[in-house]
């Protein structure tokens, strides 16, 4: 669980960095044919972050169920 949360935070940090980089370089990206490439790179970072978030949520839900089950016994 802790490892999954760390991975999620790491990916969210990368996502934030990517957003900042893209926003700061919009004028340059639009003046060159790199817009599609940057768009694809940003989409990949977003997908990885979302995947890590879902994984962490599943692990947290599983841990909660296990805790509830052990309390019931």
N, C-alpha and C positions, 0 to 999 in steps of 0.2 A: 504494500500500500504506500509506504513512504517513498519507495523507489519510483512508483508510478506518479506520485504527486510531484516529485522532483523533476521527472521527465516532462510533465505537463508544464511546470513553471519555466523550465528551460526553453521549451518550445514556444511558450507565450512570450518570453523575452526575445526570442528570435523573430517572432511575428511583429512585436513592437518595433524592433530595430529595422525590420524590413519595411514596415509602414513608414517610419520616419525617413528612411533612405529614399523610398519612392516619392513621398511628398516633397522632399527637398529637391529632388532631381526631375520633377515633372517638366519644367521648361526644356531641359536638355533632352530628356527622353522623347518628347514630342517633336523636337527639331530633327531628330535622327530616326531611322527606321527601327529603333530598339523597343518601341512601345509594346509590341506583341510579346517579345521575349521577356520583358520585365513583368508584364501581366501574367504570363505563364509561371514565372518564378514565384510571384506573389501568391498565386493560386496553390502552388505546391506547398508553400510554407503554411498557408491557412489550413489545407487538408491535413497536414501532419499535426498541427496544433489541435484541431478538432478531434482527430483520432486519439491523441494522447488524453484529451479531456474525457472522451467516452470511456476509454480504458480505465482511467482513474475512478470515474463514476461507477462503473461496473464493480470494480474491486471494493469500493466503499460500501456499495449496497450488499455485496456478499459478506463483507465483514460485519455489517449491521445485523444481517440475518443470522450469522453464526453466533453473535453475541446474544441476540434475543433467544435463540434456541438453547444456548447454554444456561441462560437465566431461567428459562422455563423448566429445565430439568433440575 
